[in-house]
Amino acid sequence: MKKSILSFGIFLAVISFTACTTDSENNEENLDLVQLQADVEEITTTATSGPWTITKFVDSGKNETSDFAGYGFSFNADGSLVADNGSTTVTGSWSITIDDDTSDDDSDSSNDGSQDHDCDSCTIEQLGDVLTACSDWFVEKLERNTNNLEDNYTGYFFNFMADGSLMVSSGMDSFSGTWSASGSGNNIQVVLTVTDLADFEDTWTLHEIELYQGESNVDLRINGEDRLRFRNNCTLGDFGSGNSSGEIDFNIFFASPEDYAELTDDWNIISYSANKIELIDVSGGDGETDLLTFEK
């Protein structure tokens, strides 16, 4: 899915992205945004009223609800997500974000002759500011040669340094590498080299930078086919302005243990009430449907 850039502010700079639409289209989009932001606030209030228990978790057709028996889940206002059963505590993070109603996964193709304009105003300075401002980036999307590989890198954290060095950690393992960027606008080339992590080593084109409250994304492409999206739960932008229409994502992230890491996703909301939150995710690769329900 392609997420709208609601506002892009980095430290002392504020960069606005605008669309060429008519006044009536702008008014309609603004009304949509107001409603979506109201929904985000309501869902956030509902989620933070927990604790909740997982009453359904179906992952790729397999019911794994029992993995979370006895655990209460607390969605805290500071963005932390805590699962606790009285003796064991597992900590992750969560956020609510607004999605555009177009599909970022499916809309870009190297064969349709279209030109990518998602990063018209991007600069290597902006990219560097974003990557180095936040620590512990994780892989939200990795597709190489039509193969979805992001699950292979659950629990891997990427730290980009201002001097061009790149450190990757996963548990007790660590990997060193480098990163560099050159060009401007829609032709910014990002070169990644990471020893022993061949899936990442390549020259990528910066596709988009997305900033939200509680979530930042850097999206890279190769010829519109291979994809790499780094995500971080740090806040660099202003969630209070911009245009958007579409749906709302319920984002959950656990680095470990493995059964909790399987909850990591940008879930779509089926329904929510004071006592129940139903979520769904449909894989862009194989079309499998995952279901997650919280109740109290």
Backbone as CSV, one residue per row, in Angstrom:
resi,resn,N_x,N_y,N_z,CA_x,CA_y,CA_z,C_x,C_y,C_z
1,MET,0.821,-1.193,0.000,0.000,0.000,0.000,0.860,1.250,0.000
2,LYS,0.414,2.270,-0.668,1.155,3.509,-0.688,0.614,4.447,0.359
3,LYS,1.456,4.871,1.274,1.026,5.736,2.355,1.283,7.180,1.995
4,SER,0.312,8.048,2.271,0.469,9.455,1.977,1.472,10.082,2.912
5,ILE,2.251,11.034,2.403,3.162,11.786,3.233,2.372,12.926,3.835
6,LEU,2.022,12.809,5.107,1.157,13.790,5.739,1.884,15.093,5.986
7,SER,3.100,15.027,6.425,3.923,16.223,6.565,5.336,15.792,6.805
8,PHE,6.314,16.532,6.294,7.695,16.113,6.352,8.480,17.186,7.057
9,GLY,8.765,16.983,8.372,9.570,17.955,9.086,10.757,17.270,9.699
10,ILE,11.945,17.742,9.426,13.157,17.179,9.988,13.916,18.293,10.682
11,PHE,13.970,18.219,12.015,14.702,19.170,12.814,14.236,20.585,12.489
12,LEU,15.080,21.436,11.825,14.726,22.827,11.597,14.018,23.037,10.271
13,ALA,13.929,21.996,9.443,13.360,22.162,8.111,11.971,21.564,8.052
14,VAL,11.071,22.220,7.339,9.740,21.694,7.094,9.535,21.695,5.596
15,ILE,9.295,20.524,5.031,9.161,20.385,3.596,7.755,19.947,3.287
16,SER,7.039,20.680,2.474,5.650,20.367,2.160,5.561,19.731,0.787
17,PHE,4.787,18.650,0.703,4.521,17.990,-0.562,3.067,18.277,-0.945
18,THR,2.828,18.822,-2.142,1.486,19.183,-2.557,1.116,18.447,-3.828
19,ALA,-0.164,18.230,-4.042,-0.662,17.557,-5.233,-1.372,18.553,-6.121
20,CYS,-1.314,18.297,-7.443,-1.971,19.172,-8.404,-3.410,18.712,-8.583
21,THR,-4.305,19.243,-7.783,-5.705,18.877,-7.846,-6.550,20.129,-7.901
22,THR,-7.803,19.982,-8.249,-8.715,21.111,-8.289,-9.128,21.478,-6.884
23,ASP,-9.752,22.666,-6.724,-10.195,23.098,-5.403,-11.193,22.118,-4.814
24,SER,-12.105,21.626,-5.644,-13.118,20.704,-5.131,-12.488,19.401,-4.671
25,GLU,-11.472,18.923,-5.420,-10.791,17.703,-5.015,-10.057,17.906,-3.699
26,ASN,-9.420,19.074,-3.558,-8.716,19.373,-2.311,-9.673,19.416,-1.131
27,ASN,-10.849,20.042,-1.327,-11.828,20.126,-0.245,-12.297,18.740,0.172
28,GLU,-12.545,17.892,-0.834,-13.006,16.534,-0.533,-11.932,15.752,0.212
29,GLU,-10.661,15.897,-0.234,-9.577,15.190,0.429,-9.382,15.686,1.853
30,ASN,-9.544,17.004,2.052,-9.397,17.555,3.394,-10.465,17.018,4.334
31,LEU,-11.704,16.883,3.806,-12.776,16.317,4.616,-12.482,14.860,4.947
32,ASP,-11.957,14.118,3.946,-11.575,12.731,4.189,-10.518,12.651,5.281
33,LEU,-9.530,13.541,5.208,-8.457,13.530,6.190,-8.978,13.818,7.585
34,VAL,-9.869,14.803,7.691,-10.439,15.145,8.997,-11.141,13.936,9.600
35,GLN,-11.922,13.223,8.775,-12.637,12.050,9.267,-11.661,10.943,9.664
36,LEU,-10.639,10.722,8.819,-9.667,9.684,9.122,-8.901,9.989,10.405
37,GLN,-8.527,11.253,10.584,-7.808,11.622,11.800,-8.694,11.463,13.038
38,ALA,-9.992,11.749,12.873,-10.930,11.529,13.976,-11.028,10.040,14.292
39,ASP,-11.049,9.212,13.235,-11.092,7.764,13.440,-9.821,7.267,14.127
40,VAL,-8.671,7.800,13.703,-7.404,7.418,14.325,-7.435,7.719,15.816
41,GLU,-7.935,8.897,16.170,-8.012,9.279,17.581,-8.935,8.344,18.356
42,GLU,-10.072,7.992,17.736,-11.025,7.110,18.412,-10.448,5.708,18.591
43,ILE,-9.785,5.188,17.545,-9.189,3.853,17.640,-8.073,3.839,18.675
44,THR,-7.274,4.913,18.690,-6.193,5.013,19.670,-6.737,5.007,21.091
45,THR,-7.811,5.769,21.312,-8.436,5.804,22.635,-8.949,4.425,23.028
46,THR,-9.552,3.733,22.059,-10.059,2.383,22.326,-8.924,1.433,22.679
47,ALA,-7.854,1.462,21.889,-6.747,0.527,22.104,-6.075,0.736,23.452
48,THR,-5.918,2.000,23.848,-5.211,2.289,25.102,-6.070,2.057,26.338
49,SER,-7.319,1.613,26.134,-8.203,1.367,27.276,-8.087,-0.055,27.800
50,GLY,-7.111,-0.821,27.302,-6.935,-2.228,27.645,-6.701,-2.474,29.127
51,PRO,-6.165,-3.647,29.530,-5.489,-4.616,28.667,-6.438,-5.500,27.854
52,TRP,-5.855,-6.110,26.805,-6.584,-6.957,25.883,-5.983,-8.361,25.884
53,THR,-6.788,-9.321,25.438,-6.279,-10.673,25.208,-6.494,-11.029,23.745
54,ILE,-5.631,-11.879,23.213,-5.788,-12.353,21.836,-6.731,-13.551,21.837
55,THR,-7.867,-13.403,21.163,-8.844,-14.492,21.077,-8.819,-15.181,19.716
56,LYS,-8.057,-14.618,18.767,-7.878,-15.284,17.476,-6.595,-14.779,16.830
57,PHE,-5.742,-15.719,16.419,-4.595,-15.383,15.583,-4.409,-16.508,14.585
58,VAL,-4.738,-16.233,13.333,-4.588,-17.197,12.248,-3.496,-16.683,11.326
59,ASP,-2.394,-17.417,11.235,-1.236,-17.013,10.446,-1.060,-17.979,9.284
60,SER,-1.281,-17.472,8.059,-1.152,-18.303,6.855,-1.977,-19.575,6.956
61,GLY,-3.205,-19.432,7.469,-4.129,-20.552,7.562,-3.982,-21.406,8.804
62,LYS,-2.965,-21.140,9.630,-2.727,-21.933,10.837,-3.171,-21.154,12.068
63,ASN,-4.024,-21.775,12.888,-4.500,-21.122,14.109,-3.429,-21.225,15.196
64,GLU,-2.879,-20.076,15.584,-1.815,-20.028,16.588,-2.238,-19.226,17.818
65,THR,-3.552,-19.159,18.050,-4.081,-18.386,19.178,-3.509,-18.849,20.510
66,SER,-3.301,-20.142,20.654,-2.847,-20.693,21.938,-1.455,-20.213,22.336
67,ASP,-0.679,-19.696,21.374,0.664,-19.201,21.692,0.624,-18.036,22.680
68,PHE,-0.545,-17.379,22.785,-0.639,-16.166,23.594,-1.599,-16.325,24.772
69,ALA,-1.915,-17.576,25.103,-2.828,-17.846,26.214,-2.253,-17.302,27.520
70,GLY,-3.104,-16.610,28.270,-2.700,-16.088,29.567,-2.022,-14.739,29.540
71,TYR,-1.787,-14.197,28.347,-1.120,-12.900,28.232,-2.132,-11.771,28.050
72,GLY,-1.916,-10.680,28.759,-2.666,-9.454,28.546,-1.805,-8.476,27.769
73,PHE,-2.404,-7.789,26.792,-1.683,-6.860,25.926,-2.115,-5.430,26.240
74,SER,-1.140,-4.583,26.545,-1.412,-3.177,26.858,-0.812,-2.286,25.778
75,PHE,-1.681,-1.550,25.073,-1.256,-0.575,24.075,-1.091,0.770,24.785
76,ASN,0.132,1.147,25.057,0.390,2.334,25.864,0.483,3.596,25.018
77,ALA,0.180,4.739,25.639,0.146,6.018,24.934,1.509,6.426,24.399
78,ASP,2.597,5.901,24.969,3.940,6.253,24.500,4.384,5.418,23.305
79,GLY,3.482,4.575,22.767,3.804,3.754,21.610,4.352,2.384,21.948
80,SER,4.545,2.098,23.225,5.012,0.765,23.616,3.835,-0.203,23.691
81,LEU,4.109,-1.449,23.383,3.119,-2.523,23.449,3.683,-3.602,24.362
82,VAL,2.995,-3.874,25.460,3.514,-4.785,26.477,2.573,-5.971,26.643
83,ALA,3.127,-7.175,26.501,2.389,-8.411,26.766,2.913,-9.007,28.064
84,ASP,2.004,-9.352,28.973,2.423,-9.809,30.296,1.485,-10.905,30.790
85,ASN,2.060,-11.958,31.374,1.236,-13.028,31.948,1.448,-13.172,33.452
86,GLY,2.051,-12.151,34.071,2.298,-12.195,35.497,3.704,-12.601,35.865
87,SER,4.354,-13.370,34.986,5.735,-13.791,35.250,6.684,-13.455,34.106
88,THR,6.140,-13.323,32.894,6.945,-13.013,31.710,6.394,-11.773,31.026
89,THR,7.287,-10.875,30.626,6.897,-9.650,29.930,7.601,-9.583,28.581
90,VAL,6.836,-9.294,27.535,7.380,-9.113,26.190,7.006,-7.710,25.730
91,THR,7.994,-6.953,25.263,7.757,-5.558,24.896,7.962,-5.340,23.404
92,GLY,7.011,-4.642,22.787,7.105,-4.255,21.386,6.641,-2.825,21.227
93,SER,6.122,-2.512,20.066,5.615,-1.164,19.824,4.392,-1.228,18.916
94,TRP,3.656,-0.132,18.854,2.452,-0.075,18.036,2.215,1.362,17.597
95,SER,1.444,1.526,16.532,1.046,2.853,16.066,-0.170,2.713,15.166
96,ILE,-0.893,3.801,15.003,-2.028,3.866,14.083,-1.670,4.875,13.000
97,THR,-1.733,4.472,11.732,-1.381,5.370,10.636,-2.450,5.336,9.553
98,ILE,-2.452,6.357,8.725,-3.421,6.480,7.639,-2.781,6.027,6.341
99,ASP,-3.465,5.129,5.635,-3.024,4.652,4.331,-3.762,5.381,3.231
100,ASP,-3.056,5.627,2.119,-3.723,6.071,0.909,-4.501,4.886,0.358
101,ASP,-5.483,5.155,-0.521,-6.295,4.056,-1.046,-5.729,3.484,-2.337
102,THR,-4.505,3.863,-2.707,-3.860,3.248,-3.853,-2.854,2.242,-3.360
103,SER,-2.515,1.293,-4.190,-1.616,0.215,-3.775,-0.204,0.484,-4.229
104,ASP,0.670,0.772,-3.293,2.068,1.008,-3.598,2.751,-0.274,-4.038
105,ASP,2.279,-1.410,-3.536,2.906,-2.670,-3.879,2.658,-3.049,-5.331
106,ASP,1.525,-2.644,-5.853,1.129,-3.134,-7.165,1.199,-2.081,-8.261
107,SER,1.262,-0.794,-7.910,1.088,0.245,-8.908,2.336,0.531,-9.707
108,ASP,3.532,0.182,-9.228,4.767,0.506,-9.903,5.263,-0.687,-10.690
109,SER,5.546,-0.474,-11.941,6.052,-1.545,-12.784,7.118,-0.994,-13.706
110,SER,8.163,-1.769,-13.929,9.221,-1.335,-14.829,8.836,-1.544,-16.274
111,ASN,7.699,-2.186,-16.521,7.328,-2.521,-17.886,6.213,-1.664,-18.443
112,ASP,5.613,-0.771,-17.633,4.457,-0.034,-18.117,4.822,1.335,-18.659
113,GLY,6.116,1.695,-18.679,6.528,2.965,-19.242,6.209,4.149,-18.374
114,SER,5.707,3.934,-17.171,5.349,5.040,-16.302,6.570,5.557,-15.583
115,GLN,6.528,6.848,-15.155,7.628,7.460,-14.432,7.226,7.685,-12.993
116,ASP,8.137,7.376,-12.085,7.874,7.494,-10.662,8.090,8.925,-10.208
117,HIS,7.060,9.556,-9.625,7.165,10.932,-9.152,6.935,11.019,-7.650
118,ASP,7.109,9.917,-6.936,6.844,9.926,-5.504,7.902,10.675,-4.718
119,CYS,9.054,10.937,-5.340,10.147,11.568,-4.599,10.675,12.797,-5.336
120,ASP,9.777,13.573,-5.945,10.184,14.759,-6.695,11.039,15.704,-5.863
121,SER,10.691,15.879,-4.595,11.347,16.873,-3.744,12.410,16.275,-2.833
122,CYS,12.708,14.998,-2.998,13.674,14.359,-2.109,15.098,14.822,-2.410
123,THR,15.922,14.875,-1.380,17.341,15.180,-1.518,18.141,14.175,-0.703
124,ILE,19.426,14.063,-1.028,20.262,13.138,-0.269,20.446,13.638,1.161
125,GLU,20.354,14.961,1.359,20.452,15.505,2.712,19.260,15.071,3.560
126,GLN,18.059,15.125,2.979,16.860,14.681,3.693,16.964,13.199,4.043
127,LEU,17.385,12.405,3.065,17.519,10.969,3.300,18.511,10.703,4.425
128,GLY,19.652,11.384,4.382,20.648,11.197,5.424,20.142,11.601,6.792
129,ASP,19.401,12.724,6.845,18.844,13.176,8.120,17.897,12.141,8.709
130,VAL,17.048,11.566,7.850,16.066,10.585,8.325,16.756,9.315,8.812
131,LEU,17.655,8.769,7.980,18.286,7.494,8.324,19.149,7.585,9.573
132,THR,19.838,8.714,9.756,20.748,8.827,10.902,20.052,9.341,12.154
133,ALA,18.855,9.916,12.006,18.148,10.456,13.174,17.545,9.358,14.035
134,CYS,17.233,8.214,13.423,16.569,7.124,14.139,17.487,5.908,14.195
135,SER,17.436,5.201,15.287,18.225,3.978,15.435,17.332,2.755,15.281
136,ASP,17.968,1.630,14.982,17.284,0.334,14.920,16.162,0.304,13.889
137,TRP,16.488,0.615,12.627,15.549,0.398,11.530,15.369,-1.104,11.325
138,PHE,14.157,-1.512,10.942,13.925,-2.924,10.645,13.327,-3.061,9.252
139,VAL,13.360,-4.271,8.723,12.920,-4.532,7.354,11.428,-4.821,7.355
140,GLU,10.649,-3.915,6.782,9.204,-4.111,6.687,8.831,-4.819,5.387
141,LYS,9.653,-4.611,4.343,9.380,-5.235,3.047,10.703,-5.516,2.348
142,LEU,10.890,-6.734,1.850,12.048,-7.069,1.030,11.619,-8.067,-0.029
143,GLU,11.690,-7.653,-1.271,11.320,-8.517,-2.391,12.462,-8.529,-3.397
144,ARG,13.000,-9.713,-3.672,14.057,-9.889,-4.666,13.634,-10.978,-5.634
145,ASN,13.622,-10.631,-6.919,13.266,-11.600,-7.962,11.926,-12.273,-7.682
146,THR,10.930,-11.467,-7.291,9.543,-11.870,-6.984,9.428,-12.700,-5.708
147,ASN,10.508,-12.872,-4.968,10.469,-13.619,-3.708,10.360,-12.657,-2.528
148,ASN,9.387,-12.895,-1.647,9.229,-12.084,-0.443,10.153,-12.626,0.646
149,LEU,11.102,-11.800,1.072,12.159,-12.259,1.972,12.140,-11.587,3.332
150,GLU,11.175,-10.687,3.586,11.217,-9.924,4.836,11.169,-10.813,6.080
151,ASP,10.463,-11.944,6.001,10.373,-12.821,7.172,11.734,-13.412,7.551
152,ASN,12.652,-13.470,6.578,13.989,-13.992,6.869,14.800,-13.051,7.750
153,TYR,14.328,-11.801,7.857,15.113,-10.795,8.574,14.349,-10.197,9.752
154,THR,13.410,-10.945,10.272,12.746,-10.530,11.510,13.771,-10.485,12.640
155,GLY,13.797,-9.383,13.364,14.749,-9.244,14.460,16.090,-8.672,14.059
156,TYR,16.249,-8.298,12.775,17.464,-7.622,12.320,17.267,-6.110,12.438
157,PHE,18.264,-5.414,12.970,18.171,-3.968,13.147,19.334,-3.280,12.438
158,PHE,18.992,-2.237,11.670,19.957,-1.526,10.836,20.183,-0.126,11.403
159,ASN,21.452,0.234,11.595,21.802,1.557,12.101,22.726,2.251,11.104
160,PHE,22.236,3.367,10.556,22.946,4.141,9.549,23.692,5.290,10.229
161,MET,25.006,5.364,10.021,25.823,6.395,10.643,26.097,7.529,9.660
162,ALA,26.326,8.723,10.199,26.571,9.897,9.366,27.854,9.768,8.552
163,ASP,28.808,8.945,9.016,30.070,8.785,8.289,29.976,7.757,7.167
164,GLY,28.766,7.225,6.915,28.571,6.267,5.838,28.716,4.819,6.248
165,SER,28.982,4.568,7.508,29.050,3.181,7.972,27.653,2.672,8.304
166,LEU,27.494,1.370,8.245,26.207,0.723,8.492,26.443,-0.478,9.393
167,MET,25.719,-0.527,10.497,25.834,-1.636,11.437,24.496,-2.373,11.506
168,VAL,24.542,-3.692,11.393,23.347,-4.527,11.450,23.516,-5.521,12.597
169,SER,22.488,-5.660,13.407,22.546,-6.597,14.530,21.317,-7.492,14.535
170,SER,21.524,-8.718,14.993,20.434,-9.679,15.153,20.802,-10.597,16.303
171,GLY,20.230,-10.332,17.473,20.603,-11.106,18.642,22.073,-10.916,18.961
172,MET,22.827,-12.011,19.014,24.259,-11.948,19.297,25.094,-11.729,18.038
173,ASP,24.472,-11.750,16.864,25.197,-11.588,15.605,25.242,-10.122,15.194
174,SER,26.329,-9.728,14.557,26.447,-8.364,14.040,27.139,-8.388,12.686
175,PHE,26.780,-7.429,11.837,27.324,-7.325,10.494,27.678,-5.863,10.241
176,SER,28.783,-5.638,9.561,29.193,-4.270,9.257,29.142,-4.033,7.758
177,GLY,28.882,-2.788,7.388,28.812,-2.439,5.986,28.893,-0.941,5.793
178,THR,28.495,-0.496,4.618,28.507,0.931,4.304,27.238,1.306,3.556
179,TRP,26.937,2.586,3.549,25.840,3.105,2.749,26.248,4.459,2.187
180,SER,25.728,4.788,1.010,25.986,6.091,0.401,24.821,6.446,-0.500
181,ALA,24.638,7.732,-0.749,23.544,8.201,-1.603,24.054,9.313,-2.509
182,SER,23.566,9.320,-3.743,23.932,10.358,-4.696,22.752,10.631,-5.611
183,GLY,22.729,11.816,-6.219,21.650,12.181,-7.121,20.661,13.113,-6.462
184,SER,19.483,13.263,-7.071,18.451,14.151,-6.536,17.086,13.715,-7.038
185,GLY,16.039,14.185,-6.350,14.667,13.909,-6.769,14.405,12.431,-6.920
186,ASN,13.826,12.054,-8.071,13.483,10.657,-8.320,14.648,9.827,-8.838
187,ASN,15.847,10.406,-8.815,17.024,9.674,-9.286,18.111,9.646,-8.217
188,ILE,17.700,9.403,-6.977,18.659,9.240,-5.891,19.039,7.765,-5.791
189,GLN,20.328,7.486,-5.954,20.829,6.121,-5.901,21.435,5.849,-4.525
190,VAL,20.991,4.777,-3.904,21.457,4.396,-2.575,22.217,3.078,-2.695
191,VAL,23.499,3.119,-2.374,24.349,1.934,-2.477,24.525,1.330,-1.090
192,LEU,24.119,0.077,-0.943,24.260,-0.644,0.322,25.261,-1.781,0.152
193,THR,26.196,-1.884,1.064,27.101,-3.031,1.120,27.102,-3.543,2.553
194,VAL,26.738,-4.804,2.725,26.703,-5.422,4.053,27.312,-6.815,3.944
195,THR,28.420,-7.019,4.617,29.096,-8.309,4.572,28.163,-9.420,5.049
196,ASP,28.056,-10.469,4.247,27.269,-11.671,4.569,25.761,-11.467,4.472
197,LEU,25.304,-10.311,4.000,23.866,-10.087,3.794,23.650,-9.690,2.337
198,ALA,23.786,-10.675,1.452,23.766,-10.420,0.016,22.426,-9.899,-0.484
199,ASP,21.338,-10.193,0.223,20.022,-9.737,-0.227,19.912,-8.218,-0.229
200,PHE,20.754,-7.539,0.536,20.681,-6.085,0.644,21.722,-5.383,-0.217
201,GLU,22.789,-6.082,-0.556,23.885,-5.457,-1.291,23.469,-5.171,-2.725
202,ASP,23.365,-3.883,-3.059,22.961,-3.489,-4.404,22.918,-1.972,-4.480
203,THR,22.640,-1.472,-5.678,22.375,-0.048,-5.872,20.872,0.130,-6.026
204,TRP,20.259,0.761,-5.040,18.818,0.942,-4.981,18.453,2.372,-5.357
205,THR,17.249,2.554,-5.898,16.721,3.891,-6.171,15.741,4.279,-5.073
206,LEU,15.932,5.468,-4.496,14.999,5.949,-3.468,13.635,6.190,-4.096
207,HIS,12.645,5.489,-3.597,11.282,5.600,-4.123,10.445,6.599,-3.330
208,GLU,10.578,6.582,-2.002,9.719,7.433,-1.182,10.241,7.504,0.246
209,ILE,10.025,8.655,0.876,10.250,8.828,2.309,8.906,9.171,2.925
210,GLU,8.491,8.404,3.936,7.192,8.605,4.572,7.390,8.808,6.064
211,LEU,6.800,9.868,6.582,6.935,10.173,8.004,5.571,10.360,8.628
212,TYR,5.355,9.716,9.772,4.116,9.819,10.518,4.445,9.965,11.991
213,GLN,3.442,10.217,12.770,3.625,10.140,14.214,3.787,8.672,14.598
214,GLY,4.951,8.348,15.154,5.199,6.979,15.582,5.643,6.035,14.495
215,GLU,5.925,6.542,13.286,6.371,5.654,12.218,7.086,6.438,11.134
216,SER,8.238,5.915,10.687,8.985,6.487,9.571,9.357,5.360,8.619
217,ASN,9.265,5.615,7.305,9.568,4.616,6.293,10.506,5.183,5.241
218,VAL,11.447,4.361,4.787,12.292,4.678,3.634,12.130,3.533,2.648
219,ASP,11.604,3.851,1.457,11.239,2.841,0.469,12.219,2.908,-0.699
220,LEU,12.853,1.777,-1.016,13.845,1.689,-2.083,13.386,0.688,-3.135
221,ARG,13.804,0.904,-4.391,13.408,0.019,-5.491,14.601,-0.261,-6.407
222,ILE,14.479,-1.315,-7.187,15.380,-1.579,-8.303,14.524,-1.896,-9.513
223,ASN,14.531,-1.011,-10.502,13.770,-1.191,-11.744,12.284,-1.420,-11.505
224,GLY,11.750,-0.890,-10.398,10.334,-1.037,-10.119,9.919,-2.440,-9.740
225,GLU,10.869,-3.352,-9.593,10.542,-4.751,-9.305,11.021,-5.153,-7.914
226,ASP,12.330,-5.164,-7.706,12.843,-5.482,-6.372,12.544,-4.330,-5.425
227,ARG,12.212,-4.652,-4.177,11.783,-3.639,-3.210,12.446,-3.860,-1.866
228,LEU,12.752,-2.748,-1.204,13.277,-2.786,0.158,12.702,-1.596,0.911
229,ARG,11.949,-1.879,1.980,11.406,-0.799,2.805,11.906,-0.955,4.234
230,PHE,12.628,0.065,4.699,13.031,0.139,6.093,11.976,0.911,6.871
231,ARG,11.660,0.421,8.054,10.663,1.086,8.906,11.258,1.317,10.288
232,ASN,10.796,2.388,10.921,11.222,2.720,12.269,10.042,3.313,13.004
233,ASN,9.959,3.085,14.290,8.843,3.610,15.071,9.149,4.956,15.717
234,CYS,10.185,5.630,15.220,10.480,6.971,15.719,9.622,7.995,14.976
235,THR,9.443,9.160,15.551,8.628,10.225,14.969,9.529,11.353,14.496
236,LEU,9.468,11.675,13.190,10.231,12.788,12.635,9.336,13.825,11.989
237,GLY,8.087,13.468,11.708,7.199,14.370,10.994,6.058,14.871,11.840
238,ASP,5.194,15.692,11.225,4.026,16.269,11.878,2.791,15.591,11.324
239,PHE,2.015,14.955,12.203,0.845,14.196,11.787,-0.375,15.082,11.595
240,GLY,-0.221,16.414,11.768,-1.390,17.269,11.849,-1.841,17.906,10.570
241,SER,-1.220,17.622,9.424,-1.650,18.291,8.197,-1.414,17.394,7.007
242,GLY,-1.917,17.829,5.827,-1.727,17.074,4.608,-3.020,16.478,4.105
243,ASN,-2.947,15.844,2.935,-4.122,15.257,2.306,-4.008,13.748,2.290
244,SER,-5.111,13.089,2.499,-5.118,11.634,2.445,-6.535,11.130,2.289
245,SER,-6.681,10.002,1.644,-7.955,9.301,1.625,-7.642,7.823,1.622
246,GLY,-8.480,7.025,2.211,-8.215,5.599,2.199,-8.546,4.923,3.503
247,GLU,-7.603,4.170,4.038,-7.892,3.333,5.179,-6.881,3.587,6.289
248,ILE,-7.090,2.915,7.407,-6.250,3.099,8.585,-5.533,1.791,8.891
249,ASP,-4.243,1.893,9.195,-3.448,0.721,9.553,-3.221,0.664,11.057
250,PHE,-3.317,-0.544,11.599,-3.001,-0.821,12.997,-1.654,-1.540,12.979
251,ASN,-0.582,-0.807,13.280,0.775,-1.329,13.140,1.267,-1.943,14.452
252,ILE,1.747,-3.175,14.368,2.268,-3.894,15.530,3.677,-4.369,15.215
253,PHE,4.590,-4.212,16.176,5.956,-4.691,15.977,6.497,-5.341,17.245
254,PHE,6.925,-6.601,17.102,7.695,-7.306,18.126,8.955,-7.840,17.456
255,ALA,10.115,-7.574,18.029,11.365,-8.098,17.475,11.547,-9.573,17.810
256,SER,11.113,-9.977,18.985,11.243,-11.353,19.459,10.319,-11.517,20.669
257,PRO,10.077,-12.779,21.114,10.477,-14.055,20.519,9.724,-14.331,19.218
258,GLU,10.009,-15.475,18.604,9.521,-15.739,17.258,8.001,-15.690,17.148
259,ASP,7.282,-16.273,18.125,5.825,-16.294,18.013,5.255,-14.877,18.089
260,TYR,5.893,-14.003,18.869,5.426,-12.616,18.940,5.828,-11.836,17.695
261,ALA,6.998,-12.151,17.137,7.435,-11.482,15.910,6.460,-11.731,14.765
262,GLU,5.745,-12.860,14.822,4.764,-13.154,13.781,3.571,-12.201,13.824
263,LEU,3.396,-11.490,14.933,2.328,-10.490,15.023,2.703,-9.197,14.312
264,THR,3.982,-9.037,13.982,4.464,-7.811,13.353,3.856,-7.641,11.969
265,ASP,3.140,-6.547,11.776,2.533,-6.267,10.468,1.837,-4.919,10.526
266,ASP,1.508,-4.384,9.350,0.636,-3.217,9.271,-0.773,-3.730,8.955
267,TRP,-1.497,-4.073,10.011,-2.803,-4.714,9.907,-3.872,-3.726,9.457
268,ASN,-4.814,-4.222,8.655,-6.015,-3.455,8.341,-7.091,-3.763,9.378
269,ILE,-7.931,-2.783,9.638,-8.958,-2.922,10.667,-10.273,-3.388,10.039
270,ILE,-10.773,-4.527,10.508,-12.089,-5.001,10.066,-13.174,-4.260,10.833
271,SER,-13.052,-4.250,12.159,-14.022,-3.566,13.009,-13.396,-3.339,14.374
272,TYR,-13.970,-2.399,15.104,-13.515,-2.176,16.477,-14.668,-1.648,17.309
273,SER,-14.632,-1.996,18.598,-15.621,-1.519,19.557,-14.913,-1.392,20.897
274,ALA,-15.664,-1.043,21.920,-15.060,-0.867,23.241,-14.449,-2.158,23.768
275,ASN,-14.933,-3.317,23.269,-14.486,-4.595,23.816,-13.856,-5.534,22.799
276,LYS,-13.712,-5.086,21.543,-13.196,-5.998,20.523,-12.544,-5.218,19.391
277,ILE,-11.358,-5.687,18.951,-10.660,-5.120,17.797,-10.324,-6.274,16.861
278,GLU,-10.854,-6.232,15.631,-10.613,-7.280,14.649,-9.726,-6.737,13.534
279,LEU,-8.626,-7.458,13.256,-7.643,-7.023,12.271,-7.456,-8.096,11.206
280,ILE,-6.991,-7.665,10.023,-6.761,-8.591,8.915,-5.560,-8.125,8.113
281,ASP,-4.838,-9.079,7.528,-3.753,-8.762,6.606,-3.786,-9.759,5.464
282,VAL,-3.780,-9.237,4.238,-3.741,-10.085,3.051,-2.375,-9.917,2.410
283,SER,-1.638,-11.006,2.287,-0.285,-10.950,1.754,-0.300,-10.521,0.303
284,GLY,0.624,-9.603,-0.038,0.751,-9.170,-1.421,1.441,-10.199,-2.289
285,GLY,2.098,-11.185,-1.676,2.823,-12.175,-2.445,1.966,-13.360,-2.837
286,ASP,1.430,-14.077,-1.844,0.679,-15.297,-2.140,-0.808,-15.169,-1.874
287,GLY,-1.261,-13.995,-1.412,-2.679,-13.765,-1.202,-3.251,-14.409,0.038
288,GLU,-2.392,-14.986,0.900,-2.892,-15.614,2.120,-3.400,-14.555,3.094
289,THR,-4.420,-14.936,3.875,-5.062,-14.008,4.800,-4.709,-14.364,6.236
290,ASP,-4.229,-13.369,6.983,-3.969,-13.518,8.413,-5.036,-12.754,9.187
291,LEU,-5.442,-13.293,10.329,-6.481,-12.687,11.156,-5.978,-12.536,12.583
292,LEU,-6.301,-11.408,13.198,-5.891,-11.151,14.574,-7.017,-10.419,15.294
293,THR,-7.470,-10.970,16.421,-8.560,-10.369,17.191,-8.135,-10.183,18.642
294,PHE,-8.339,-8.956,19.144,-8.135,-8.648,20.558,-9.497,-8.441,21.210
295,GLU,-9.674,-8.970,22.423,-10.909,-8.749,23.175,-10.586,-8.496,24.641
296,LYS,-11.548,-7.907,25.339,-11.414,-7.726,26.789,-12.780,-7.858,27.435
